């Protein structure tokens, strides 16, 4: 539920962003991080986008090789023959993926901090914070 400017509950549900909007947020944040030359944020945001892309991938059988003459042996011939279907993710799926990315970075930070790598642990925590801002934002 949302609240008005005085803090009173309005009874209206808070709109949830779509998967496309989350992707747009990640890409916009990535663009800003690149402009600011923030390597840690760039790394975290690219990783988040890659995690979403990988989760959408569906394993498929390779296209059948053509018997027709081709300059490339075993090449598939035809419009769209190498296109792969993509899995449709829900907003909850995407948020869960990004939360997993956040948790993995925080766990790794805890592990390597004890191994006397506080700088890298701090970097991992910052990457986690960058991704978490998208999940909670």
N, C-alpha and C positions, 0 to 999 in steps of 0.2 A: 504494500500500500504506500502511496505517496503522501506527502504532507504539503500544506500550503506554506506561505511565507511566515506565518505565525507559529508553525510547528504543529498545527492541528491536522489530524488524519483526514484525508479527503475521501477515502473509500475507493479511489481510483487505483487500479493496479499500475505498478511501475512498468513501463514498456521494456521488453527485453530485446537486446540487439539481435539481429539475424546473423547467421554464419558469415554472410557477405559483409555485414557491417563490422564484425570482429576482424575479418581479413583486412578491411579498409583501415581500421584503427591500427593494426599491426604495420601495414605498409606506410601509413602516414607517419607513425612513430619511427619506422626505419628510415624514411626519407629525412626526417628531422635529425635523427642520430647521425646519419651520414653527413649532413650539412655541418653538424657540430663536431664531426670527427670523433665521435664517442665510440671507440672500438668495442667496448664491453656491451653497450646497448645494441650496436649493430649485430654483434655475434648472437646475443640473446634473441633478438627479434627475428633474425634469419633462421635461427634454430626453431623458434616457435612456428614460423611459416612452413618450414620443412617438415615439422612433425605433423602438421595438418595435411600437407600434400601427401606424405607417406601413408597416413591413415586412410586417405581417400583412394589410394591405389588398390586395385583388385588384381590378384595374380591371375594371369590368363595363359592359355596355351599359345605358343608362338604361331604366327600365321603359316599356313602351309606354303611350302616353296612351290613356285610355278614351274611347269615344264616348258614354258615358252622361253625363247632365247632372250637372254638378258645380259648386259655387260657385267652384272654382279651375280655370281653364282648363288643360287638359293634365295634370291630376293623375292619378296612378295610383290605382286603386281596388282594394281587397282586402287581406285580412289577410296581412301578411308580404311584400307585393309589392315593397316598397322595401328589404327586408333584403338585405344583401350577404354573400356567403361570405367567410370569413377563411382566410388561409393558416396552416397549422400550422407553427410554428417549432420547431426542436430547441433543446436547451440550447446546443449548439455555435453555432447561428445567433445566438442571443441574446447569447452571450458575444462573438462576432465583432462584432456590432453595437455593443455597449458598448465594445469595444476600439477600434473605429473612432472612436467619439465621443471617447474618451480621446486617441487619436493626433491627431485634428483639433484638439483644444484645445491640445495640446502644440506642434504645428506652428505654429498661429496665435500662440501665446505667443512662440515663438522669432522669428517674423517681426515682430511688433509691438514686441518688446523692443528690436530694433535701430532701430526708428523712434521711439525715445525715449518709449515708453509702458510703463514698468516696472510701474506699478500695475495696469494692465489685464492685462499678461502674468502677473503674480503671481495675479490673479483666475482667469485661464484655467487656470493650473497647479493651483490649488486645486480648481477644478471637475473637472479631470482626475483628481485624487487621490480625490475623492468617488466618482466613477464607478468608478475602478479598485478601490476598496475593495469594491464589490459584485461585480465580475468575479472578484477573487481571494479574496473572502470566502466 
